[in-house]
Amino acid sequence: MSFSTIALTGSVPERYAQLLEQTRALLHGERDRIANAANLSALVYHALPDLNWVGFYFFDGTELVVGPFQGMPACVRIPLAKGVCGAAATTRTTQRVEDVDAFPGHIACDSASKSELVVPLVGADGELIGVFDIDSPLRSRFSVEDQEGLENIAKAYLESL
């Protein structure tokens, strides 16, 4: 199967609608969580501006373990009680952090990261699957519109499993 991306245009909500459409096309017919996480990380990393890390951490029953990603090498394991990813996993709510240096217990896997958005991945049965983590080298990079768009992309990922 060949897949090609189309440059995103229009307002922020319009760009996320286009990215969601590309996400669904990319994931269509594939159920493997690693393959879909790898392709989705690459798609989002290359589609959105001002990102330095996009990827997945999967819950192994005890902690979050790095999965497919784009960006600099990452922390391999994150305890649920630590950092933005741990907060998203524990509370099962999206964490949108304007300044990671001001976040208590932030784990600096990449010192270039200044803001972060982490979407928890929770199965239909309420089981924690992991988190979808997006970092930026800019403070206050992520808006409410970004959060909504990335939550929809994470939902499409979950639907593909």
QUIKADA-V931916 format. One record per residue. N is the residue number from 0. RES is the residue in three letters. D_FIRST is the distance of its C-alpha to the first C-alpha in Angstrom with 2 decimals. Layout:
N;RES;D_FIRST + N;RES;D_FIRST
This chain:
0;MET;0.00 + 1;SER;3.76 + 2;PHE;6.54 + 3;SER;10.12 + 4;THR;13.31 + 5;ILE;16.32 + 6;ALA;19.76 + 7;LEU;21.73 + 8;THR;24.93 + 9;GLY;27.99 + 10;SER;29.96 + 11;VAL;28.90 + 12;PRO;28.17 + 13;GLU;26.15 + 14;ARG;24.07 + 15;TYR;23.46 + 16;ALA;22.54 + 17;GLN;19.87 + 18;LEU;18.67 + 19;LEU;18.73 + 20;GLU;16.60 + 21;GLN;13.96 + 22;THR;14.50 + 23;ARG;14.09 + 24;ALA;10.77 + 25;LEU;9.55 + 26;LEU;11.35 + 27;HIS;10.75 + 28;GLY;10.74 + 29;GLU;11.28 + 30;ARG;15.01 + 31;ASP;15.63 + 32;ARG;17.87 + 33;ILE;17.54 + 34;ALA;13.77 + 35;ASN;13.97 + 36;ALA;17.12 + 37;ALA;15.81 + 38;ASN;12.97 + 39;LEU;15.47 + 40;SER;18.18 + 41;ALA;16.44 + 42;LEU;15.53 + 43;VAL;19.16 + 44;TYR;20.78 + 45;HIS;19.48 + 46;ALA;19.83 + 47;LEU;23.41 + 48;PRO;26.45 + 49;ASP;29.06 + 50;LEU;27.28 + 51;ASN;27.91 + 52;TRP;26.27 + 53;VAL;23.59 + 54;GLY;22.89 + 55;PHE;23.68 + 56;TYR;26.73 + 57;PHE;26.80 + 58;PHE;30.11 + 59;ASP;31.27 + 60;GLY;34.29 + 61;THR;36.52 + 62;GLU;34.81 + 63;LEU;31.60 + 64;VAL;29.59 + 65;VAL;27.14 + 66;GLY;23.44 + 67;PRO;20.44 + 68;PHE;21.55 + 69;GLN;21.69 + 70;GLY;25.18 + 71;MET;28.23 + 72;PRO;28.88 + 73;ALA;29.90 + 74;CYS;32.52 + 75;VAL;31.40 + 76;ARG;33.46 + 77;ILE;34.89 + 78;PRO;37.70 + 79;LEU;37.55 + 80;ALA;40.85 + 81;LYS;39.65 + 82;GLY;37.99 + 83;VAL;35.85 + 84;CYS;33.11 + 85;GLY;35.87 + 86;ALA;37.40 + 87;ALA;34.20 + 88;ALA;33.70 + 89;THR;37.38 + 90;THR;37.93 + 91;ARG;34.50 + 92;THR;34.74 + 93;THR;32.83 + 94;GLN;34.73 + 95;ARG;34.82 + 96;VAL;37.03 + 97;GLU;38.32 + 98;ASP;40.02 + 99;VAL;38.94 + 100;ASP;42.21 + 101;ALA;44.10 + 102;PHE;42.13 + 103;PRO;44.30 + 104;GLY;42.81 + 105;HIS;39.84 + 106;ILE;38.09 + 107;ALA;37.46 + 108;CYS;34.47 + 109;ASP;33.96 + 110;SER;37.19 + 111;ALA;35.40 + 112;SER;34.27 + 113;LYS;36.69 + 114;SER;35.07 + 115;GLU;32.66 + 116;LEU;30.92 + 117;VAL;30.06 + 118;VAL;28.64 + 119;PRO;29.47 + 120;LEU;26.88 + 121;VAL;28.87 + 122;GLY;27.76 + 123;ALA;29.05 + 124;ASP;31.89 + 125;GLY;32.97 + 126;GLU;31.80 + 127;LEU;30.95 + 128;ILE;27.45 + 129;GLY;27.74 + 130;VAL;27.47 + 131;PHE;25.09 + 132;ASP;27.03 + 133;ILE;26.97 + 134;ASP;29.64 + 135;SER;31.04 + 136;PRO;33.63 + 137;LEU;35.39 + 138;ARG;37.85 + 139;SER;37.31 + 140;ARG;33.71 + 141;PHE;32.56 + 142;SER;33.98 + 143;VAL;34.12 + 144;GLU;31.35 + 145;ASP;29.15 + 146;GLN;30.07 + 147;GLU;29.22 + 148;GLY;25.84 + 149;LEU;24.90 + 150;GLU;26.34 + 151;ASN;24.07 + 152;ILE;20.99 + 153;ALA;22.44 + 154;LYS;23.02 + 155;ALA;19.41 + 156;TYR;18.60 + 157;LEU;21.38 + 158;GLU;20.21 + 159;SER;16.85 + 160;LEU;18.93
